[in-house]
Amino acid sequence: MTETAPLLAITDAARQRLAEVAAGENVDPAETYLRVAVVPGGCSGLTYDLGWDTTVQEADETVDLDGLRVVLDPRSLAYVEGTTLDFSDGLEGKGFHFHNPQAVRTCACGESFSL
């Protein structure tokens, strides 16, 4: 039996920071989804977008990551498969970071990528 990589993984640091952000924005994670999207932009061509959403479209994929409900549109789904969402507040830049094994090029600031 072979194990498949999770569609999207999230580190404890990212999960904790998302909980803090949700509390600060009066977002109830039980009633809201974290929408992860890939949109055109940045110097490498594509960038990630995170936001709270209460609507799931018919074609969206929903994933439960240990109680965090994540929703992705079909186009973004292909770009983030196997990706890990992390949060760092260290010297290499504070914020959310996506570690995407599919990315063949990223910009110097790490905000955008291409496949």
C-alpha positions in Angstrom: 0.0 0.0 0.0 1.4 3.4 -1.0 0.7 6.6 0.8 -0.1 9.7 -1.2 1.1 13.1 -0.2 -1.6 15.3 1.3 -3.2 17.8 -1.0 -2.1 20.6 1.2 -0.3 20.5 4.5 -0.1 23.1 7.2 2.6 23.5 9.9 1.7 24.1 13.6 3.2 27.6 13.3 0.9 28.5 10.4 -2.1 26.9 12.2 -1.4 28.9 15.3 -1.0 32.2 13.4 -4.2 31.6 11.4 -6.1 31.0 14.7 -4.7 34.4 16.0 -5.7 36.2 12.8 -9.1 34.7 12.9 -9.6 35.7 16.5 -8.4 39.3 15.8 -10.8 39.5 12.8 -13.7 38.0 14.7 -13.8 35.1 12.3 -15.4 31.8 13.5 -13.4 29.0 11.9 -16.4 26.7 12.5 -18.5 28.8 10.1 -15.7 30.0 7.8 -13.3 28.5 5.3 -9.7 29.5 4.6 -9.6 30.0 0.9 -6.2 29.3 -0.7 -5.9 30.5 -4.2 -3.2 31.0 -6.8 -3.6 34.1 -8.9 -1.6 35.8 -11.6 0.9 38.3 -10.2 4.4 38.9 -8.9 7.6 38.9 -10.8 7.6 35.1 -11.4 4.1 35.0 -12.8 1.9 33.5 -10.0 1.3 34.4 -6.4 -0.7 32.9 -3.5 -3.7 34.4 -1.9 -5.2 33.6 1.5 -8.5 34.8 2.8 -11.6 33.9 4.8 -14.6 32.8 2.9 -18.1 31.7 3.8 -19.1 30.4 0.4 -18.1 27.2 -1.4 -18.7 27.0 -5.1 -19.9 23.8 -6.7 -16.5 23.1 -8.3 -14.4 23.9 -5.2 -12.5 21.3 -3.3 -12.7 21.4 0.5 -10.2 19.8 2.8 -10.3 19.5 6.5 -6.8 19.9 8.0 -7.3 18.9 11.6 -10.3 21.2 12.1 -9.2 24.0 9.7 -11.6 24.0 6.8 -9.7 24.9 3.6 -11.3 25.5 0.2 -9.6 25.7 -3.2 -10.9 26.4 -6.6 -10.0 23.8 -9.3 -7.4 25.9 -11.0 -5.5 26.6 -7.8 -5.8 23.0 -6.7 -3.4 21.9 -9.5 -0.8 24.5 -8.4 -0.8 23.8 -4.7 -0.9 20.0 -4.6 1.8 18.8 -2.2 2.4 22.3 -0.8 3.0 23.1 2.8 1.8 26.3 4.3 4.1 27.6 7.0 4.5 30.8 9.1 7.7 32.4 10.1 8.6 35.5 12.1 12.3 35.1 11.7 15.0 37.0 9.9 14.1 35.5 6.5 10.8 37.4 6.5 7.8 37.4 8.7 4.6 36.0 7.2 3.0 33.0 5.6 5.2 31.0 3.3 4.3 28.3 0.8 6.8 25.5 0.3 5.7 24.1 -3.1 7.6 21.2 -4.6 6.2 22.0 -8.0 7.6 25.5 -8.2 10.6 25.6 -10.6 11.3 29.3 -10.1 10.6 31.8 -7.3 11.3 35.5 -7.1 14.0 36.8 -4.7 11.4 37.9 -2.1 9.6 34.6 -2.2 6.2 36.1 -2.9 5.7 34.6 -6.4 6.5 31.5 -8.3 6.2 29.7 -11.7 5.9 26.1 -12.7 
